[in-house]
Amino acid sequence: MASKTNTPLALFLAFNLLFFALANKSAATCPIDILKLGVCANVLGKLIGIIIGNPPIKPCCSLIEGLVDLEAAVCVCAAIKANILGSVVNVPLSLTLLLNVCSKNVPKDFQCA
């Protein structure tokens, strides 16, 4: 009788392990060295400072150029959290501005936490 009650529990645990293994594989990571994104601090400062006229120079865009939007967002988020880009007051706005100037988009439901 004990084997009948343990089977659903064993299946439940097996599916949980499989789910978490798959979830960890699909988690996006940053494939570049985020320390190199320090060159983006100047661009971010100009964007936040609202400089009107010529668009700001894009020295950091070449670093995230070959990345998909999610990878780029993860990299910029990691740089913000590591304080590589300087003191960032409004993280969602800074993330969006920096990605947009590099022709990238913040993925839907992405949160830099």
CYANA upper distance limits for C-alpha pairs under 8 A (distance plus 0.5 A):
  1 MET  CA      5 THR  CA      7.50
  2 ALA  CA      6 ASN  CA      6.75
  3 SER  CA      7 THR  CA      6.66
  4 LYS  CA      8 PRO  CA      8.13
  5 THR  CA      9 LEU  CA      7.68
  6 ASN  CA     10 ALA  CA      6.52
  7 THR  CA     11 LEU  CA      6.65
  8 PRO  CA     12 PHE  CA      6.53
  9 LEU  CA     13 LEU  CA      6.71
 10 ALA  CA     14 ALA  CA      6.60
 11 LEU  CA     15 PHE  CA      6.64
 12 PHE  CA     16 ASN  CA      6.71
 13 LEU  CA     17 LEU  CA      6.71
 14 ALA  CA     18 LEU  CA      6.73
 15 PHE  CA     19 PHE  CA      6.48
 16 ASN  CA     20 PHE  CA      6.66
 17 LEU  CA     21 ALA  CA      6.59
 18 LEU  CA     22 LEU  CA      6.70
 19 PHE  CA     23 ALA  CA      6.54
 20 PHE  CA     24 ASN  CA      6.59
 21 ALA  CA     25 LYS  CA      6.96
 22 LEU  CA     26 SER  CA      6.89
 23 ALA  CA     27 ALA  CA      6.87
 28 ALA  CA     70 LEU  CA      7.43
 28 ALA  CA     71 GLU  CA      6.66
 28 ALA  CA     74 VAL  CA      7.54
 29 THR  CA     71 GLU  CA      6.80
 29 THR  CA     74 VAL  CA      6.97
 29 THR  CA     75 CYS  CA      8.06
 30 CYS  CA     34 ILE  CA      8.22
 30 CYS  CA     71 GLU  CA      6.13
 30 CYS  CA     72 ALA  CA      7.78
 30 CYS  CA     74 VAL  CA      6.40
 30 CYS  CA     75 CYS  CA      5.44
 31 PRO  CA     71 GLU  CA      7.94
 31 PRO  CA     75 CYS  CA      8.36
 32 ILE  CA     63 LEU  CA      8.27
 32 ILE  CA     75 CYS  CA      7.95
 33 ASP  CA     37 LEU  CA      8.18
 34 ILE  CA     38 GLY  CA      8.17
 34 ILE  CA     75 CYS  CA      6.78
 34 ILE  CA     76 VAL  CA      8.17
 34 ILE  CA     78 ALA  CA      7.55
 34 ILE  CA     79 ALA  CA      6.23
 35 LEU  CA     79 ALA  CA      7.75
 35 LEU  CA     84 ILE  CA      7.23
 36 LYS  CA     63 LEU  CA      8.29
 37 LEU  CA     41 ALA  CA      8.11
 37 LEU  CA     60 CYS  CA      6.80
 37 LEU  CA     63 LEU  CA      7.88
 37 LEU  CA     76 VAL  CA      8.05
 37 LEU  CA     79 ALA  CA      7.23
 37 LEU  CA     84 ILE  CA      7.70
 37 LEU  CA     85 LEU  CA      7.93
 38 GLY  CA     79 ALA  CA      8.30
 38 GLY  CA     84 ILE  CA      5.96
 38 GLY  CA     85 LEU  CA      6.17
 39 VAL  CA     43 VAL  CA      8.14
 39 VAL  CA     59 PRO  CA      7.00
 39 VAL  CA     60 CYS  CA      6.27
 40 CYS  CA     44 LEU  CA      6.59
 40 CYS  CA     58 LYS  CA      8.42
 40 CYS  CA     59 PRO  CA      7.26
 40 CYS  CA     60 CYS  CA      5.53
 40 CYS  CA     85 LEU  CA      7.08
 40 CYS  CA     98 LEU  CA      8.47
 41 ALA  CA     45 GLY  CA      6.56
 41 ALA  CA     84 ILE  CA      8.01
 41 ALA  CA     85 LEU  CA      4.95
 41 ALA  CA     86 GLY  CA      6.98
 42 ASN  CA     46 LYS  CA      6.85
 43 VAL  CA     47 LEU  CA      6.72
 43 VAL  CA     56 PRO  CA      6.78
 43 VAL  CA     57 ILE  CA      7.18
 43 VAL  CA     58 LYS  CA      7.26
 43 VAL  CA     59 PRO  CA      8.15
 43 VAL  CA     60 CYS  CA      8.41
 43 VAL  CA     98 LEU  CA      8.16
 44 LEU  CA     48 ILE  CA      6.56
 44 LEU  CA     85 LEU  CA      8.14
 44 LEU  CA     94 SER  CA      7.55
 44 LEU  CA     97 LEU  CA      8.16
 44 LEU  CA     98 LEU  CA      6.79
 45 GLY  CA     49 GLY  CA      6.42
 46 LYS  CA     50 ILE  CA      6.80
 46 LYS  CA     51 ILE  CA      6.56
 46 LYS  CA     56 PRO  CA      7.21
 47 LEU  CA     51 ILE  CA      7.05
 47 LEU  CA     56 PRO  CA      7.81
 47 LEU  CA     97 LEU  CA      7.60
 47 LEU  CA     98 LEU  CA      8.42
 48 ILE  CA     94 SER  CA      8.04
 51 ILE  CA     56 PRO  CA      8.46
 58 LYS  CA     62 SER  CA      8.30
 58 LYS  CA    101 VAL  CA      7.99
 58 LYS  CA    102 CYS  CA      7.60
 60 CYS  CA     64 ILE  CA      7.68
 61 CYS  CA     65 GLU  CA      6.19
 61 CYS  CA    101 VAL  CA      8.44
 61 CYS  CA    102 CYS  CA      5.57
 62 SER  CA     66 GLY  CA      8.34
 64 ILE  CA     72 ALA  CA      6.24
 64 ILE  CA    102 CYS  CA      8.40
 65 GLU  CA    102 CYS  CA      7.96
 67 LEU  CA     71 GLU  CA      6.28
 67 LEU  CA     72 ALA  CA      6.22
 68 VAL  CA     72 ALA  CA      6.71
 69 ASP  CA     73 ALA  CA      6.57
 69 ASP  CA    104 LYS  CA      6.19
 69 ASP  CA    105 ASN  CA      6.28
 69 ASP  CA    106 VAL  CA      6.96
 69 ASP  CA    107 PRO  CA      6.91
 70 LEU  CA     74 VAL  CA      6.65
 70 LEU  CA    106 VAL  CA      7.60
 70 LEU  CA    107 PRO  CA      6.46
 71 GLU  CA     75 CYS  CA      6.66
 72 ALA  CA     76 VAL  CA      6.67
 72 ALA  CA     99 LEU  CA      7.98
 72 ALA  CA    104 LYS  CA      8.08
 73 ALA  CA     77 CYS  CA      6.39
 73 ALA  CA     95 LEU  CA      7.73
 73 ALA  CA     99 LEU  CA      7.69
 73 ALA  CA    105 ASN  CA      8.46
 73 ALA  CA    106 VAL  CA      6.68
 73 ALA  CA    107 PRO  CA      8.14
 74 VAL  CA     78 ALA  CA      6.53
 74 VAL  CA    112 CYS  CA      8.13
 75 CYS  CA     79 ALA  CA      6.72
 76 VAL  CA     80 ILE  CA      6.65
 76 VAL  CA     95 LEU  CA      7.17
 77 CYS  CA     81 LYS  CA      6.64
 77 CYS  CA     95 LEU  CA      7.32
 77 CYS  CA    112 CYS  CA      6.08
 78 ALA  CA     82 ALA  CA      6.53
 79 ALA  CA     83 ASN  CA      6.67
 79 ALA  CA     84 ILE  CA      5.68
 79 ALA  CA     85 LEU  CA      6.81
 80 ILE  CA     84 ILE  CA      6.57
 80 ILE  CA     85 LEU  CA      6.23
 80 ILE  CA     86 GLY  CA      8.06
 80 ILE  CA     88 VAL  CA      7.43
 80 ILE  CA     91 VAL  CA      7.93
 83 ASN  CA     87 SER  CA      6.87
 83 ASN  CA     88 VAL  CA      8.25
 88 VAL  CA     94 SER  CA      7.71
 90 ASN  CA     94 SER  CA      6.58
 91 VAL  CA     95 LEU  CA      6.44
 91 VAL  CA    112 CYS  CA      7.90
 92 PRO  CA     96 THR  CA      6.62
 92 PRO  CA    111 GLN  CA      8.30
 92 PRO  CA    112 CYS  CA      7.66
 93 LEU  CA     97 LEU  CA      6.56
 94 SER  CA     98 LEU  CA      6.52
 95 LEU  CA     99 LEU  CA      6.62
 95 LEU  CA    106 VAL  CA      8.13
 96 THR  CA    100 ASN  CA      6.42
 96 THR  CA    105 ASN  CA      7.58
 96 THR  CA    106 VAL  CA      6.63
 97 LEU  CA    101 VAL  CA      6.65
 98 LEU  CA    102 CYS  CA      7.08
 99 LEU  CA    103 SER  CA      6.84
 99 LEU  CA    104 LYS  CA      5.30
 99 LEU  CA    105 ASN  CA      6.37
 99 LEU  CA    106 VAL  CA      7.44
100 ASN  CA    104 LYS  CA      5.62
100 ASN  CA    105 ASN  CA      6.40
106 VAL  CA    110 PHE  CA      7.20
